[in-house]
Amino acid sequence: MMKRIVLIWMAAFLMGGMAMAQHVRRSDKMPEPKVRAERMTERMVKEYSLNDTQKQQLLEANLALVAKMEDMPMHRAKAHKHLKREGKRHQLTDEQRAQKKAEMEKKREEMKAARIAYDSQLQKIMTEEQYAAYSKKVQDRKAKMESKRK
């Protein structure tokens, strides 16, 4: 009788462990686009003291931006970092390299256009002081990124 109880407990424990191993960690996935847009909006509302009307307009702008950015590849380099570390780089032909470069340039231009459209929407939504504070923050972030690159 005791052996059966121990076996049942062991089986339950092993099955639970296998089920947990199958579960994808939440931190490995990016949050849903709507959640990301809402978080962006809440952060900006607090940071720039926006009113309710501005908040609603900003949420719509953020939803549009996140939707545009959703299908654009962001961190592909990180996905292949382990190959680089192991010295196993994927070799491309000159034609493939040129094609990939053209695709990346096209995506970069699309992202730039989306960002410019977003900034023009923000200018309409925010007051001059709020937009100036936002622009300063963006410039500071760009400068910080540039200093990290060097």
DSSP file (Angstrom, degrees, kcal/mol; ACC not computed):
  #  RESIDUE AA STRUCTURE BP1 BP2  ACC     N-H-->O    O-->H-N    N-H-->O    O-->H-N    TCO  KAPPA ALPHA  PHI   PSI    X-CA   Y-CA   Z-CA
    1    1 A M     >        0   0    0      0, 0.0     4,-1.9     0, 0.0     5,-0.1   0.000 360.0 360.0 360.0 -45.5    0.0    0.0    0.0
    2    2 A M  H  >  +     0   0    0      1,-0.2     4,-2.3     2,-0.2     5,-0.2   0.865 360.0  54.9 -65.0 -36.6    2.8    2.4    0.9
    3    3 A K  H  > S+     0   0    0      1,-0.2     4,-2.7     2,-0.2    -1,-0.2   0.904 106.9  50.7 -63.7 -40.6    4.7    1.6   -2.3
    4    4 A R  H  > S+     0   0    0      2,-0.2     4,-2.7     1,-0.2    -2,-0.2   0.906 109.9  49.3 -64.3 -41.9    1.6    2.5   -4.3
    5    5 A I  H  X S+     0   0    0     -4,-1.9     4,-2.4     2,-0.2    -1,-0.2   0.924 112.5  47.9 -63.6 -43.5    1.2    5.8   -2.6
    6    6 A V  H  X S+     0   0    0     -4,-2.3     4,-2.6     2,-0.2    -2,-0.2   0.917 112.8  48.8 -63.4 -43.3    4.9    6.6   -3.1
    7    7 A L  H  X S+     0   0    0     -4,-2.7     4,-2.7     2,-0.2    -2,-0.2   0.902 110.8  50.0 -63.8 -41.3    4.6    5.6   -6.8
    8    8 A I  H  X S+     0   0    0     -4,-2.7     4,-2.5     2,-0.2    -1,-0.2   0.919 112.0  48.1 -63.4 -43.2    1.5    7.8   -7.3
    9    9 A W  H  X S+     0   0    0     -4,-2.4     4,-2.5     2,-0.2    -2,-0.2   0.911 112.6  48.6 -62.9 -43.1    3.2   10.8   -5.7
   10   10 A M  H  X S+     0   0    0     -4,-2.6     4,-2.7     2,-0.2     5,-0.2   0.918 111.9  49.0 -63.7 -43.0    6.3   10.3   -7.8
   11   11 A A  H  X S+     0   0    0     -4,-2.7     4,-2.6     2,-0.2     5,-0.2   0.925 112.6  47.7 -62.5 -44.4    4.2   10.0  -11.0
   12   12 A A  H  X S+     0   0    0     -4,-2.5     4,-2.3     1,-0.2    -1,-0.2   0.911 112.6  49.6 -63.1 -41.9    2.3   13.1  -10.1
   13   13 A F  H  X S+     0   0    0     -4,-2.5     4,-2.2     2,-0.2    -2,-0.2   0.922 112.8  46.4 -63.1 -45.6    5.5   15.0   -9.4
   14   14 A L  H  X S+     0   0    0     -4,-2.7     4,-2.3     2,-0.2    -2,-0.2   0.900 112.5  49.7 -65.5 -41.4    7.2   13.9  -12.6
   15   15 A M  H  X S+     0   0    0     -4,-2.6     4,-2.2     1,-0.2    -1,-0.2   0.896 110.9  50.3 -65.9 -38.8    4.1   14.8  -14.7
   16   16 A G  H  X S+     0   0    0     -4,-2.3     4,-2.1    -5,-0.2    -2,-0.2   0.902 110.3  50.1 -64.0 -40.8    3.9   18.2  -13.0
   17   17 A G  H  X S+     0   0    0     -4,-2.2     4,-1.8     2,-0.2    -2,-0.2   0.887 110.4  49.5 -64.2 -40.1    7.6   18.8  -13.8
   18   18 A M  H  X S+     0   0    0     -4,-2.3     4,-1.3     2,-0.2    -1,-0.2   0.891 109.9  51.4 -66.7 -38.9    7.1   17.8  -17.4
   19   19 A A  H  X S+     0   0    0     -4,-2.2     4,-0.9     1,-0.2     3,-0.2   0.895 109.8  49.5 -65.2 -39.0    4.1   20.2  -17.7
   20   20 A M  H  < S+     0   0    0     -4,-2.1     3,-0.4     1,-0.2    -1,-0.2   0.858 106.7  55.8 -67.8 -34.6    6.1   23.0  -16.3
   21   21 A A  H  < S+     0   0    0     -4,-1.8    -1,-0.2     1,-0.2    -2,-0.2   0.802 105.2  53.5 -67.5 -28.1    9.0   22.4  -18.7
   22   22 A Q  H  < S+     0   0    0     -4,-1.3    -1,-0.2    -3,-0.2     2,-0.2   0.743  87.9  99.0 -76.5 -24.3    6.5   22.7  -21.6
   23   23 A H  S  < S-     0   0    0     -4,-0.9     2,-0.4    -3,-0.4     3,-0.0  -0.453  73.4-131.6 -71.7 131.2    5.3   26.1  -20.4
   24   24 A V        -     0   0    0     -2,-0.2     2,-0.1     1,-0.1    -1,-0.1  -0.669  26.7-113.5 -82.2 132.8    6.9   29.1  -22.2
   25   25 A R    >   -     0   0    0     -2,-0.4     3,-1.0     1,-0.1     4,-0.4  -0.430  16.0-135.9 -66.9 139.6    8.1   31.8  -19.8
   26   26 A R  G >  S+     0   0    0      1,-0.2     3,-1.2     2,-0.2    -1,-0.1   0.829 101.3  62.3 -65.2 -33.6    6.2   35.0  -20.1
   27   27 A S  G 3  S+     0   0    0      1,-0.3    -1,-0.2     3,-0.0    -2,-0.1   0.694  93.3  64.7 -70.2 -16.7    9.3   37.1  -20.1
   28   28 A D  G <  S+     0   0    0     -3,-1.0     2,-0.3     2,-0.1    -1,-0.3   0.716  97.7  65.2 -76.7 -20.0   10.5   35.5  -23.3
   29   29 A K  S <  S-     0   0    0     -3,-1.2     3,-0.1    -4,-0.4     0, 0.0  -0.767  85.7-120.3-104.2 147.5    7.6   37.0  -25.2
   30   30 A M        -     0   0    0     -2,-0.3    -2,-0.1     1,-0.1    -3,-0.0  -0.594  42.0-101.0 -77.5 147.6    6.9   40.6  -25.9
   31   31 A P        -     0   0    0      0, 0.0    -1,-0.1     0, 0.0     5,-0.1  -0.180  50.9 -76.7 -64.3 163.5    3.5   41.8  -24.5
   32   32 A E     >  -     0   0    0      1,-0.1     4,-2.5    -3,-0.1     5,-0.2  -0.212  43.8-113.6 -57.0 150.3    0.5   42.1  -26.8
   33   33 A P  H  > S+     0   0    0      0, 0.0     4,-2.6     0, 0.0     5,-0.2   0.887 116.9  52.3 -56.6 -40.8    0.6   45.2  -29.0
   34   34 A K  H  > S+     0   0    0      1,-0.2     4,-2.3     2,-0.2     5,-0.2   0.905 110.1  48.6 -63.5 -40.2   -2.4   46.7  -27.2
   35   35 A V  H  > S+     0   0    0      2,-0.2     4,-2.5     1,-0.2    -1,-0.2   0.912 111.3  49.9 -65.5 -42.5   -0.7   46.2  -23.8
   36   36 A R  H  X S+     0   0    0     -4,-2.5     4,-2.5     1,-0.2    -2,-0.2   0.919 111.4  48.7 -61.5 -43.5    2.5   47.8  -25.1
   37   37 A A  H  X S+     0   0    0     -4,-2.6     4,-2.4     1,-0.2    -2,-0.2   0.896 111.3  49.9 -64.4 -39.9    0.5   50.8  -26.4
   38   38 A E  H  X S+     0   0    0     -4,-2.3     4,-2.7     2,-0.2    -1,-0.2   0.903 111.1  49.0 -65.4 -40.7   -1.3   51.2  -23.2
   39   39 A R  H  X S+     0   0    0     -4,-2.5     4,-2.5     2,-0.2     5,-0.2   0.920 111.1  49.7 -64.3 -43.5    1.9   51.1  -21.2
   40   40 A M  H  X S+     0   0    0     -4,-2.5     4,-2.4     1,-0.2    -2,-0.2   0.928 112.5  48.6 -58.1 -45.2    3.5   53.7  -23.5
   41   41 A T  H  X S+     0   0    0     -4,-2.4     4,-2.7     1,-0.2    -2,-0.2   0.932 111.1  48.3 -62.8 -47.9    0.5   55.9  -23.1
   42   42 A E  H  X S+     0   0    0     -4,-2.7     4,-2.1     1,-0.2    -1,-0.2   0.904 112.2  49.5 -60.9 -42.1    0.4   55.6  -19.3
   43   43 A R  H  X S+     0   0    0     -4,-2.5     4,-2.5     1,-0.2    -1,-0.2   0.923 114.0  45.1 -63.2 -43.6    4.1   56.4  -19.0
   44   44 A M  H  X S+     0   0    0     -4,-2.4     4,-2.6     2,-0.2    -2,-0.2   0.860 108.9  56.2 -70.7 -35.2    3.8   59.4  -21.3
   45   45 A V  H  X>S+     0   0    0     -4,-2.7     5,-1.3     1,-0.2     4,-0.8   0.929 114.1  40.3 -60.8 -44.7    0.6   60.7  -19.5
   46   46 A K  H  <5S+     0   0    0     -4,-2.1     3,-0.3    -5,-0.2    -2,-0.2   0.920 117.5  47.9 -68.1 -44.3    2.5   60.7  -16.2
   47   47 A E  H  <5S+     0   0    0     -4,-2.5    -2,-0.2     1,-0.2    -1,-0.2   0.850 124.7  27.8 -69.0 -36.2    5.8   62.0  -17.6
   48   48 A Y  H  <5S-     0   0    0     -4,-2.6    -1,-0.2    -5,-0.2    -2,-0.2   0.282 102.7-120.5-112.7   9.5    4.3   64.9  -19.6
   49   49 A S  T  <5 -     0   0    0     -4,-0.8     2,-0.2    -3,-0.3    -3,-0.2   0.941  43.7-176.7  52.1  59.0    1.1   65.6  -17.5
   50   50 A L      < -     0   0    0     -5,-1.3    -1,-0.1    -6,-0.2     2,-0.1  -0.556  19.0-127.6 -86.0 150.9   -1.4   65.0  -20.2
   51   51 A N     >  -     0   0    0     -2,-0.2     4,-2.5     1,-0.1     5,-0.1  -0.281  34.4 -92.1 -87.9-179.5   -5.1   65.5  -19.8
   52   52 A D  H  > S+     0   0    0      2,-0.2     4,-2.2     1,-0.2     5,-0.2   0.874 124.9  49.8 -65.1 -38.9   -7.9   62.9  -20.5
   53   53 A T  H  > S+     0   0    0      2,-0.2     4,-2.2     1,-0.2    -1,-0.2   0.941 113.7  45.9 -64.2 -46.3   -8.5   64.1  -24.1
   54   54 A Q  H  > S+     0   0    0      1,-0.2     4,-2.9     2,-0.2    -2,-0.2   0.888 109.9  56.0 -62.0 -38.7   -4.8   64.0  -24.8
   55   55 A K  H  X S+     0   0    0     -4,-2.5     4,-2.4     2,-0.2    -1,-0.2   0.924 108.3  46.6 -60.6 -45.4   -4.5   60.6  -23.2
   56   56 A Q  H  X S+     0   0    0     -4,-2.2     4,-1.9     2,-0.2    -1,-0.2   0.919 114.5  46.5 -64.7 -43.9   -7.2   59.2  -25.5
   57   57 A Q  H  X S+     0   0    0     -4,-2.2     4,-2.1     1,-0.2    -2,-0.2   0.898 112.7  50.6 -64.4 -40.1   -5.6   60.7  -28.6
   58   58 A L  H  X S+     0   0    0     -4,-2.9     4,-3.0     2,-0.2     5,-0.2   0.893 106.8  54.4 -65.5 -40.0   -2.2   59.5  -27.6
   59   59 A L  H  X S+     0   0    0     -4,-2.4     4,-2.6     1,-0.2    -1,-0.2   0.921 109.0  48.5 -60.1 -43.5   -3.5   56.0  -27.0
   60   60 A E  H  X S+     0   0    0     -4,-1.9     4,-2.0     2,-0.2    -1,-0.2   0.910 113.1  47.5 -62.5 -42.1   -4.9   55.9  -30.6
   61   61 A A  H  X S+     0   0    0     -4,-2.1     4,-2.4     2,-0.2    -2,-0.2   0.908 112.9  48.7 -65.4 -41.9   -1.5   57.2  -31.9
   62   62 A N  H  X S+     0   0    0     -4,-3.0     4,-2.9     2,-0.2     5,-0.2   0.890 109.2  52.6 -66.5 -39.0    0.4   54.6  -29.9
   63   63 A L  H  X S+     0   0    0     -4,-2.6     4,-2.1    -5,-0.2    -1,-0.2   0.917 111.0  47.6 -61.2 -42.3   -1.9   51.8  -31.1
   64   64 A A  H  X S+     0   0    0     -4,-2.0     4,-2.1     2,-0.2    -2,-0.2   0.916 113.5  47.7 -64.1 -43.4   -1.3   52.8  -34.7
   65   65 A L  H  X S+     0   0    0     -4,-2.4     4,-2.5     2,-0.2    -2,-0.2   0.936 112.5  47.8 -64.0 -46.9    2.5   53.0  -34.1
   66   66 A V  H  X S+     0   0    0     -4,-2.9     4,-1.3     1,-0.2    -1,-0.2   0.881 110.6  52.7 -63.5 -37.9    2.7   49.7  -32.4
   67   67 A A  H  X S+     0   0    0     -4,-2.1     4,-0.6    -5,-0.2    -1,-0.2   0.907 111.3  46.5 -64.2 -40.9    0.6   48.1  -35.1
   68   68 A K  H  < S+     0   0    0     -4,-2.1     3,-0.5     1,-0.2    -2,-0.2   0.903 116.0  44.7 -66.4 -40.6    3.0   49.4  -37.8
   69   69 A M  H >< S+     0   0    0     -4,-2.5     3,-1.3     1,-0.2    -1,-0.2   0.657  93.4  84.6 -78.0 -15.8    6.1   48.3  -35.9
   70   70 A E  H 3< S+     0   0    0     -4,-1.3    -1,-0.2     1,-0.3    -2,-0.2   0.875  93.8  40.2 -57.4 -43.0    4.6   44.9  -35.1
   71   71 A D  T 3< S+     0   0    0     -4,-0.6    -1,-0.3    -3,-0.5    -2,-0.1   0.420  93.8 100.1 -91.7   4.5    5.6   43.2  -38.4
   72   72 A M  S <  S-     0   0    0     -3,-1.3     2,-0.3    -4,-0.1    -3,-0.0  -0.769  79.6-117.7 -92.1 131.5    9.1   44.9  -38.6
   73   73 A P        +     0   0    0      0, 0.0    -2,-0.1     0, 0.0     3,-0.1  -0.483  39.1 171.9 -68.2 128.0   12.0   42.7  -37.5
   74   74 A M        +     0   0    0     -2,-0.3     2,-0.3     1,-0.1     3,-0.3   0.887  64.5  20.2-103.4 -60.4   13.7   44.4  -34.5
   75   75 A H     >  +     0   0    0      1,-0.2     4,-1.0     2,-0.1     3,-0.3  -0.392  66.7 139.1-117.1  54.8   16.3   42.3  -32.8
   76   76 A R  H  > S+     0   0    0     -2,-0.3     4,-1.1     1,-0.2     3,-0.4   0.857  70.4  62.3 -65.3 -34.0   17.4   39.8  -35.4
   77   77 A A  H  4 S+     0   0    0     -3,-0.3     3,-0.4     1,-0.2    -1,-0.2   0.874 100.9  53.0 -60.8 -37.0   21.1   40.2  -34.5
   78   78 A K  H >4 S+     0   0    0     -3,-0.3     3,-1.0     1,-0.2     4,-0.4   0.832 101.6  60.2 -67.8 -31.0   20.3   39.0  -30.9
   79   79 A A  H 3< S+     0   0    0     -4,-1.0     3,-0.2    -3,-0.4    -1,-0.2   0.819 112.8  37.1 -66.7 -30.0   18.6   35.8  -32.3
   80   80 A H  T 3X S+     0   0    0     -4,-1.1     4,-1.5    -3,-0.4     3,-0.5   0.222  84.3 106.4-106.6  14.1   21.8   34.8  -34.0
   81   81 A K  H <> S+     0   0    0     -3,-1.0     4,-2.3     1,-0.2     5,-0.2   0.871  75.1  57.7 -61.4 -38.5   24.3   35.9  -31.4
   82   82 A H  H  > S+     0   0    0     -4,-0.4     4,-1.7    -3,-0.2    -1,-0.2   0.852 104.3  52.4 -63.7 -33.5   25.0   32.4  -30.2
   83   83 A L  H  4>S+     0   0    0     -3,-0.5     5,-2.6     2,-0.2     4,-0.4   0.903 109.6  48.8 -67.4 -40.0   26.1   31.4  -33.7
   84   84 A K  H ><5S+     0   0    0     -4,-1.5     3,-1.1     1,-0.2    -2,-0.2   0.906 109.4  52.3 -64.9 -41.2   28.5   34.3  -33.8
   85   85 A R  H 3<5S+     0   0    0     -4,-2.3    -1,-0.2     1,-0.3    -2,-0.2   0.870 110.4  48.1 -62.7 -37.5   29.9   33.4  -30.4
   86   86 A E  T 3<5S-     0   0    0     -4,-1.7    -1,-0.3    -5,-0.2    -2,-0.2   0.469 116.4-114.0 -84.0  -1.0   30.6   29.9  -31.5
   87   87 A G  T < 5S+     0   0    0     -3,-1.1     2,-0.8    -4,-0.4    -3,-0.2   0.653  79.2 126.1  78.9  14.8   32.3   31.1  -34.7
   88   88 A K      < +     0   0    0     -5,-2.6     2,-0.3    -6,-0.2    -1,-0.1  -0.675  35.9 176.2-106.4  76.5   29.5   29.6  -36.9
   89   89 A R        -     0   0    0     -2,-0.8     2,-0.6    -5,-0.1    -5,-0.0  -0.592  36.1-113.7 -83.3 143.0   28.5   32.6  -39.0
   90   90 A H        -     0   0    0     -2,-0.3     2,-0.5     1,-0.0    -1,-0.1  -0.649  32.3-139.2 -75.9 119.4   25.9   32.1  -41.7
   91   91 A Q        -     0   0    0     -2,-0.6     2,-0.3     0, 0.0    -1,-0.0  -0.693  18.9-165.2 -86.5 127.2   27.7   32.8  -45.0
   92   92 A L        -     0   0    0     -2,-0.5     2,-0.1     1,-0.0     0, 0.0  -0.830  18.9-121.2-109.1 148.3   25.7   34.7  -47.6
   93   93 A T     >  -     0   0    0     -2,-0.3     4,-2.7     1,-0.1     5,-0.2  -0.385  34.7-105.0 -76.3 166.6   26.5   35.1  -51.3
   94   94 A D  H  > S+     0   0    0      1,-0.2     4,-2.4     2,-0.2     5,-0.2   0.883 123.1  51.1 -61.2 -37.9   27.0   38.6  -52.6
   95   95 A E  H  > S+     0   0    0      2,-0.2     4,-2.3     1,-0.2    -1,-0.2   0.920 111.6  46.3 -65.0 -44.4   23.6   38.5  -54.2
   96   96 A Q  H  > S+     0   0    0      2,-0.2     4,-2.8     1,-0.2    -2,-0.2   0.897 112.3  51.3 -64.6 -40.3   21.9   37.4  -50.9
   97   97 A R  H  X S+     0   0    0     -4,-2.7     4,-2.4     2,-0.2    -2,-0.2   0.917 111.2  47.1 -63.5 -43.6   23.8   40.1  -49.0
   98   98 A A  H  X S+     0   0    0     -4,-2.4     4,-2.2     2,-0.2    -2,-0.2   0.894 113.4  49.0 -64.8 -39.9   22.8   42.8  -51.5
   99   99 A Q  H  X S+     0   0    0     -4,-2.3     4,-2.3     2,-0.2    -2,-0.2   0.920 112.3  47.6 -65.2 -43.8   19.1   41.6  -51.3
  100  100 A K  H  X S+     0   0    0     -4,-2.8     4,-2.6     1,-0.2    -2,-0.2   0.895 111.0  51.5 -64.7 -40.2   19.2   41.5  -47.5
  101  101 A K  H  X S+     0   0    0     -4,-2.4     4,-2.3     2,-0.2    -1,-0.2   0.901 110.0  49.2 -63.6 -40.9   20.7   45.0  -47.4
  102  102 A A  H  X S+     0   0    0     -4,-2.2     4,-2.2     2,-0.2    -2,-0.2   0.902 111.5  49.4 -65.2 -41.1   18.0   46.4  -49.7
  103  103 A E  H  X S+     0   0    0     -4,-2.3     4,-2.5     2,-0.2    -2,-0.2   0.923 111.8  48.3 -62.8 -44.3   15.3   44.8  -47.5
  104  104 A M  H  X S+     0   0    0     -4,-2.6     4,-2.6     1,-0.2    -2,-0.2   0.891 110.7  50.9 -64.8 -39.3   16.8   46.2  -44.4
  105  105 A E  H  X S+     0   0    0     -4,-2.3     4,-2.2     2,-0.2    -1,-0.2   0.898 110.2  50.1 -64.6 -39.9   17.1   49.7  -46.0
  106  106 A K  H  X S+     0   0    0     -4,-2.2     4,-2.2     2,-0.2    -2,-0.2   0.925 112.2  47.0 -63.3 -45.2   13.4   49.5  -47.0
  107  107 A K  H  X S+     0   0    0     -4,-2.5     4,-2.7     2,-0.2    -2,-0.2   0.896 110.4  53.3 -63.3 -40.5   12.4   48.5  -43.5
  108  108 A R  H  X S+     0   0    0     -4,-2.6     4,-2.4     1,-0.2    -1,-0.2   0.911 109.8  47.7 -60.7 -43.1   14.5   51.3  -42.1
  109  109 A E  H  X S+     0   0    0     -4,-2.2     4,-2.5     2,-0.2    -1,-0.2   0.892 111.4  50.8 -65.6 -39.6   12.8   53.8  -44.3
  110  110 A E  H  X S+     0   0    0     -4,-2.2     4,-2.4     2,-0.2    -2,-0.2   0.918 111.8  47.4 -63.0 -43.3    9.4   52.4  -43.3
  111  111 A M  H  X S+     0   0    0     -4,-2.7     4,-2.3     2,-0.2    -2,-0.2   0.901 111.7  50.5 -64.7 -40.7   10.2   52.7  -39.7
  112  112 A K  H  X S+     0   0    0     -4,-2.4     4,-2.4     2,-0.2    -2,-0.2   0.916 111.1  48.3 -64.1 -43.2   11.5   56.3  -40.2
  113  113 A A  H  X S+     0   0    0     -4,-2.5     4,-2.4     1,-0.2    -2,-0.2   0.899 111.7  49.8 -63.6 -40.9    8.3   57.3  -42.0
  114  114 A A  H  X S+     0   0    0     -4,-2.4     4,-2.2     1,-0.2    -2,-0.2   0.892 111.4  49.1 -64.2 -39.4    6.2   55.7  -39.2
  115  115 A R  H  X S+     0   0    0     -4,-2.3     4,-2.6     2,-0.2    -2,-0.2   0.891 110.6  49.9 -68.1 -40.0    8.2   57.6  -36.6
  116  116 A I  H  X S+     0   0    0     -4,-2.4     4,-2.2     2,-0.2    -2,-0.2   0.915 111.6  48.4 -64.9 -42.6    7.9   60.9  -38.5
  117  117 A A  H  X S+     0   0    0     -4,-2.4     4,-1.9     2,-0.2    -2,-0.2   0.903 111.9  50.3 -62.9 -40.8    4.1   60.4  -38.8
  118  118 A Y  H  X S+     0   0    0     -4,-2.2     4,-2.5     1,-0.2    -2,-0.2   0.919 109.6  50.4 -63.3 -44.4    3.9   59.6  -35.1
  119  119 A D  H  X S+     0   0    0     -4,-2.6     4,-2.1     1,-0.2    -1,-0.2   0.885 108.8  51.5 -62.8 -38.5    5.9   62.7  -34.1
  120  120 A S  H  X S+     0   0    0     -4,-2.2     4,-1.3     2,-0.2    -1,-0.2   0.878 109.9  50.1 -67.3 -35.1    3.6   64.9  -36.2
  121  121 A Q  H  X S+     0   0    0     -4,-1.9     4,-2.0     2,-0.2    -2,-0.2   0.917 109.0  51.9 -64.9 -42.6    0.6   63.4  -34.4
  122  122 A L  H  X S+     0   0    0     -4,-2.5     4,-3.1     1,-0.2    -2,-0.2   0.884 104.6  56.4 -61.7 -37.9    2.3   64.1  -31.1
  123  123 A Q  H  < S+     0   0    0     -4,-2.1    -1,-0.2     1,-0.2    -2,-0.2   0.875 110.1  45.4 -61.1 -36.7    2.8   67.7  -32.1
  124  124 A K  H  < S+     0   0    0     -4,-1.3    -1,-0.2    -3,-0.2    -2,-0.2   0.841 117.8  43.6 -73.6 -33.7   -0.9   68.0  -32.7
  125  125 A I  H  < S+     0   0    0     -4,-2.0    -2,-0.2    -5,-0.1    -3,-0.2   0.916 108.6  59.6 -78.8 -45.6   -1.8   66.2  -29.4
  126  126 A M  S  < S-     0   0    0     -4,-3.1     2,-0.1    -5,-0.2   -76,-0.0  -0.395  83.3-112.7 -88.1 159.2    0.6   67.9  -27.0
  127  127 A T     >  -     0   0    0     -2,-0.1     4,-2.7     1,-0.1     5,-0.2  -0.336  41.0 -99.6 -75.6 170.8    1.1   71.5  -26.0
  128  128 A E  H  > S+     0   0    0      1,-0.2     4,-2.3     2,-0.2     5,-0.2   0.903 124.5  48.3 -60.8 -41.4    4.3   73.2  -27.1
  129  129 A E  H  > S+     0   0    0      2,-0.2     4,-2.2     1,-0.2    -1,-0.2   0.914 112.6  47.9 -66.2 -42.9    5.8   72.7  -23.6
  130  130 A Q  H  > S+     0   0    0      1,-0.2     4,-2.3     2,-0.2    -2,-0.2   0.920 113.6  47.2 -64.0 -43.6    4.9   69.1  -23.5
  131  131 A Y  H  X S+     0   0    0     -4,-2.7     4,-3.0     1,-0.2    -1,-0.2   0.874 109.7  53.7 -67.8 -35.9    6.2   68.4  -27.0
  132  132 A A  H  X S+     0   0    0     -4,-2.3     4,-2.4    -5,-0.2    -1,-0.2   0.920 109.8  47.7 -62.9 -42.8    9.4   70.3  -26.2
  133  133 A A  H  X S+     0   0    0     -4,-2.2     4,-2.1     2,-0.2    -2,-0.2   0.904 113.1  48.8 -64.2 -40.6   10.0   68.1  -23.1
  134  134 A Y  H  X S+     0   0    0     -4,-2.3     4,-2.3     2,-0.2    -2,-0.2   0.934 111.5  49.0 -62.9 -46.6    9.2   65.0  -25.3
  135  135 A S  H  X S+     0   0    0     -4,-3.0     4,-2.6     1,-0.2    -2,-0.2   0.896 110.2  51.3 -61.8 -41.0   11.7   66.1  -28.0
  136  136 A K  H  X S+     0   0    0     -4,-2.4     4,-2.6     1,-0.2    -1,-0.2   0.918 109.8  49.9 -62.1 -42.8   14.4   66.8  -25.4
  137  137 A K  H  X S+     0   0    0     -4,-2.1     4,-2.3     2,-0.2    -2,-0.2   0.904 111.0  49.2 -62.5 -41.9   13.9   63.3  -24.0
  138  138 A V  H  X S+     0   0    0     -4,-2.3     4,-2.4     2,-0.2    -2,-0.2   0.920 111.8  48.6 -63.7 -44.1   14.2   61.8  -27.4
  139  139 A Q  H  X S+     0   0    0     -4,-2.6     4,-2.5     1,-0.2    -2,-0.2   0.897 111.0  50.5 -63.8 -40.3   17.3   63.7  -28.2
  140  140 A D  H  X S+     0   0    0     -4,-2.6     4,-2.3     2,-0.2    -1,-0.2   0.908 110.5  49.7 -62.8 -41.6   18.9   62.7  -24.9
  141  141 A R  H  X S+     0   0    0     -4,-2.3     4,-2.2     2,-0.2    -2,-0.2   0.900 110.9  49.6 -64.5 -41.0   18.1   59.0  -25.6
  142  142 A K  H  X S+     0   0    0     -4,-2.4     4,-2.5     2,-0.2    -2,-0.2   0.922 111.1  49.4 -62.8 -44.1   19.6   59.3  -29.1
  143  143 A A  H  X S+     0   0    0     -4,-2.5     4,-2.2     1,-0.2    -2,-0.2   0.902 110.2  50.9 -62.4 -41.2   22.8   60.9  -27.6
  144  144 A K  H  X S+     0   0    0     -4,-2.3     4,-1.5     1,-0.2    -1,-0.2   0.907 110.8  48.4 -63.2 -42.2   23.0   58.1  -25.0
  145  145 A M  H  X S+     0   0    0     -4,-2.2     4,-1.5     1,-0.2    -2,-0.2   0.901 110.4  51.6 -65.0 -40.9   22.7   55.4  -27.7
  146  146 A E  H  X S+     0   0    0     -4,-2.5     4,-1.0     1,-0.2    -2,-0.2   0.892 108.3  51.2 -63.2 -39.5   25.3   57.1  -29.8
  147  147 A S  H  < S+     0   0    0     -4,-2.2    -1,-0.2     1,-0.2    -2,-0.2   0.825 107.9  53.0 -68.9 -29.7   27.7   57.2  -26.9
  148  148 A K  H  < S+     0   0    0     -4,-1.5    -1,-0.2     1,-0.2    -2,-0.2   0.825 103.6  57.8 -71.9 -31.1   27.2   53.5  -26.3
  149  149 A R  H  <        0   0    0     -4,-1.5    -1,-0.2     1,-0.2    -2,-0.2   0.800 360.0 360.0 -68.9 -29.0   28.0   52.7  -29.9
  150  150 A K     <        0   0    0     -4,-1.0    -1,-0.2    -3,-0.1    -2,-0.2   0.476 360.0 360.0 -83.6 360.0   31.5   54.3  -29.7
